[in-house]
Amino acid sequence: MYSTKEYLKHGLFFILTILAATLAGSEWIYGKSIMVSGENALTWEYFLKSFAYSIPFIGILLIHELGHLFTSIHHKVKCTLPFFIPAWFGFLGAPSIGTLGAIIRMKGFVNSRKKFFDIGVAGPLAGFVVALGVLIYGFTNLPPADYIYEIHPEYADPNFDGYEDAIDFELGQNLLFWTMSQTIADPERMPEMSELIHYPFLFAGYLALFFTALNLLPIGQLDGGHVIFGLFPKHHRQISLVTFTAFLMYAGLGIISPYHPGNELIFRIPLYVGFLYISYHKSGLSVQNKLTLALGIAAVQYAMVFFQPTWQGYQGWLLFAFLLGRVMGIRHPEVSGSKPLDSKRQLIGWLAILIFALCFSPQPFIFK
C-alpha cells in the first residue's frame, strides 16, 4: 500500500520528532540544554531521563494519528502515513515542546458522512484513552515533595524569597486535569501548575489533552468539525462559523482598547480589522459580510474592554485562528445522501464533545 520510500521518509520525521521532543523535554524538566556549557549543559544521563517526557507525549500523538489511519484503511479511503513535524527551537533560545503536531492527509474521495465521522473521531478518542492512562500513572506515581529541590535547589533555602519572581510561566487548568489532581493525586506531592513542567508524565499528558482539544474544536475540517458534520449535517456551516467567530472574539479581546494611547490606536485598529478580515478568507462569505464581521468583532471587543478594562483574551490563539480561517477553511465538504448516523455513532459523537469540554483550556500556556 505504501512504498519503501514513504515508510523511510515518515519514519525519519517520526524519529526526528522524538529526538526534538527529548531535547525540549530536557530543557523544560531539568533545565539542561545542549546549547550551553557548565552545570546546565545536557549530559547523556539527563538526555535519557528526558525520554520519560518525549515517549509518552509523541506516543500519544502517534496513537491519535494511527486511529485516523486504521479507520481510513477500514473504510478503504486512501490517505498518507502520519507525518510528524519536529520543532525544537533551543538553538534560538526559544521554548518549544518538540513538535508542531502530526498530520494525515486523505488522498481519496470521501462520499459518506459516516466515513468522515468515523475517521475524524477515531483519532482523538484513541489518543485520549492513552493520555488518560499516562495521566493516571503520573498522578498516582508523583515523586516525593522534595523532588522539586533537585531542579530548583534554591527553593530549599529557608531564606529564599524570590519564588514569585522566579516563576514566569505556568500551564492553565482544564476540567479533566483539575478533577484528577483533586481526586487521585496525593495533595502533599501535587505540584503547582507553574512547576508542572518538571514532571514528565504530567507534562506529556497535559500537552496531549491540549492537542486533543485543539483537534476537537467544532470548526471546519478539524476532527471536531467532522463530528459536528456527522451529528448536525444541516447546521455544520452555522455551528462552525459561530464557533470560529467566538474563538476570534475571545482570542483578540484586549488588543484594541480605549485605554491605549490615541496614536497607537491609529495603527492598531486598521491592522487588527485587516487581520480579522483575512481570517475569514476561506469562510465562503461575501466580501461585505467578511468586512461586517471584522468591524463588528473589533467594535464589540472595544466596547467590552471599555466597560471591563480587566477583561483579556488569550492572544496565543490568534495564530491558530488565522491558520484555520485563512489556510484550512471553516467549511466542510458536502457528501451525497442524508442518512442520519446510527445511535451508536451519535453517542460517540456526544462523547467526543464531552471530551472536548473536559480537555479545553482557555489559557493553556501562561507567560507572566
ChimeraX attribute file (.defattr): number of C-alpha atoms within 10 A of each C-alpha:
attribute: neighborCount
match mode: 1-to-1
recipient: residues
	/A:1	5
	/A:2	9
	/A:3	7
	/A:4	8
	/A:5	9
	/A:6	12
	/A:7	12
	/A:8	11
	/A:9	12
	/A:10	17
	/A:11	16
	/A:12	14
	/A:13	17
	/A:14	21
	/A:15	14
	/A:16	19
	/A:17	26
	/A:18	23
	/A:19	22
	/A:20	22
	/A:21	26
	/A:22	27
	/A:23	28
	/A:24	28
	/A:25	32
	/A:26	27
	/A:27	25
	/A:28	23
	/A:29	20
	/A:30	23
	/A:31	17
	/A:32	24
	/A:33	23
	/A:34	15
	/A:35	12
	/A:36	12
	/A:37	10
	/A:38	7
	/A:39	10
	/A:40	14
	/A:41	16
	/A:42	20
	/A:43	14
	/A:44	9
	/A:45	8
	/A:46	20
	/A:47	21
	/A:48	12
	/A:49	17
	/A:50	24
	/A:51	19
	/A:52	17
	/A:53	29
	/A:54	27
	/A:55	18
	/A:56	21
	/A:57	29
	/A:58	25
	/A:59	18
	/A:60	28
	/A:61	28
	/A:62	22
	/A:63	21
	/A:64	28
	/A:65	25
	/A:66	19
	/A:67	21
	/A:68	29
	/A:69	24
	/A:70	16
	/A:71	20
	/A:72	23
	/A:73	13
	/A:74	12
	/A:75	15
	/A:76	13
	/A:77	19
	/A:78	16
	/A:79	18
	/A:80	16
	/A:81	20
	/A:82	22
	/A:83	20
	/A:84	25
	/A:85	18
	/A:86	21
	/A:87	19
	/A:88	24
	/A:89	16
	/A:90	19
	/A:91	11
	/A:92	8
	/A:93	10
	/A:94	8
	/A:95	14
	/A:96	18
	/A:97	25
	/A:98	25
	/A:99	22
	/A:100	14
	/A:101	17
	/A:102	18
	/A:103	17
	/A:104	15
	/A:105	13
	/A:106	16
	/A:107	10
	/A:108	12
	/A:109	11
	/A:110	19
	/A:111	14
	/A:112	16
	/A:113	24
	/A:114	21
	/A:115	19
	/A:116	24
	/A:117	24
	/A:118	24
	/A:119	25
	/A:120	25
	/A:121	29
	/A:122	24
	/A:123	25
	/A:124	31
	/A:125	21
	/A:126	20
	/A:127	24
	/A:128	25
	/A:129	13
	/A:130	21
	/A:131	28
	/A:132	19
	/A:133	13
	/A:134	21
	/A:135	22
	/A:136	18
	/A:137	16
	/A:138	19
	/A:139	23
	/A:140	15
	/A:141	13
	/A:142	19
	/A:143	15
	/A:144	11
	/A:145	13
	/A:146	13
	/A:147	14
	/A:148	20
	/A:149	12
	/A:150	11
	/A:151	15
	/A:152	13
	/A:153	11
	/A:154	15
	/A:155	16
	/A:156	12
	/A:157	9
	/A:158	7
	/A:159	8
	/A:160	9
	/A:161	11
	/A:162	10
	/A:163	10
	/A:164	7
	/A:165	8
	/A:166	9
	/A:167	12
	/A:168	11
	/A:169	14
	/A:170	18
	/A:171	20
	/A:172	17
	/A:173	18
	/A:174	19
	/A:175	15
	/A:176	19
	/A:177	21
	/A:178	12
	/A:179	13
	/A:180	15
	/A:181	18
	/A:182	13
	/A:183	10
	/A:184	12
	/A:185	19
	/A:186	17
	/A:187	12
	/A:188	9
	/A:189	17
	/A:190	18
	/A:191	19
	/A:192	10
	/A:193	13
	/A:194	14
	/A:195	18
	/A:196	20
	/A:197	23
	/A:198	21
	/A:199	22
	/A:200	25
	/A:201	26
	/A:202	24
	/A:203	26
	/A:204	28
	/A:205	25
	/A:206	27
	/A:207	21
	/A:208	28
	/A:209	28
	/A:210	19
	/A:211	20
	/A:212	28
	/A:213	24
	/A:214	19
	/A:215	20
	/A:216	30
	/A:217	24
	/A:218	26
	/A:219	30
	/A:220	28
	/A:221	24
	/A:222	22
	/A:223	28
	/A:224	27
	/A:225	27
	/A:226	30
	/A:227	32
	/A:228	29
	/A:229	28
	/A:230	26
	/A:231	23
	/A:232	14
	/A:233	18
	/A:234	12
	/A:235	11
	/A:236	23
	/A:237	21
	/A:238	12
	/A:239	19
	/A:240	24
	/A:241	21
	/A:242	14
	/A:243	17
	/A:244	23
	/A:245	20
	/A:246	12
	/A:247	20
	/A:248	24
	/A:249	21
	/A:250	20
	/A:251	22
	/A:252	21
	/A:253	21
	/A:254	24
	/A:255	19
	/A:256	20
	/A:257	21
	/A:258	14
	/A:259	12
	/A:260	12
	/A:261	9
	/A:262	11
	/A:263	8
	/A:264	10
	/A:265	17
	/A:266	10
	/A:267	10
	/A:268	16
	/A:269	18
	/A:270	13
	/A:271	12
	/A:272	17
	/A:273	20
	/A:274	14
	/A:275	14
	/A:276	26
	/A:277	21
	/A:278	16
	/A:279	25
	/A:280	28
	/A:281	20
	/A:282	16
	/A:283	21
	/A:284	14
	/A:285	13
	/A:286	11
	/A:287	12
	/A:288	9
	/A:289	13
	/A:290	19
	/A:291	18
	/A:292	13
	/A:293	18
	/A:294	23
	/A:295	19
	/A:296	14
	/A:297	21
	/A:298	25
	/A:299	15
	/A:300	13
	/A:301	22
	/A:302	21
	/A:303	15
	/A:304	17
	/A:305	19
	/A:306	15
	/A:307	10
	/A:308	10
	/A:309	14
	/A:310	10
	/A:311	13
	/A:312	16
	/A:313	20
	/A:314	20
	/A:315	17
	/A:316	14
	/A:317	17
	/A:318	20
	/A:319	11
	/A:320	15
	/A:321	22
	/A:322	20
	/A:323	12
	/A:324	22
	/A:325	24
	/A:326	17
	/A:327	13
	/A:328	16
	/A:329	21
	/A:330	26
	/A:331	21
	/A:332	18
	/A:333	12
	/A:334	12
	/A:335	13
	/A:336	9
	/A:337	9
	/A:338	10
	/A:339	11
	/A:340	14
	/A:341	16
	/A:342	10
	/A:343	9
	/A:344	8
	/A:345	18
	/A:346	16
	/A:347	13
	/A:348	18
	/A:349	22
	/A:350	14
	/A:351	14
	/A:352	24
	/A:353	18
	/A:354	12
	/A:355	20
	/A:356	24
	/A:357	16
	/A:358	17
	/A:359	24
	/A:360	23
	/A:361	20
	/A:362	15
	/A:363	18
	/A:364	17
	/A:365	15
	/A:366	13
	/A:367	9
	/A:368	8
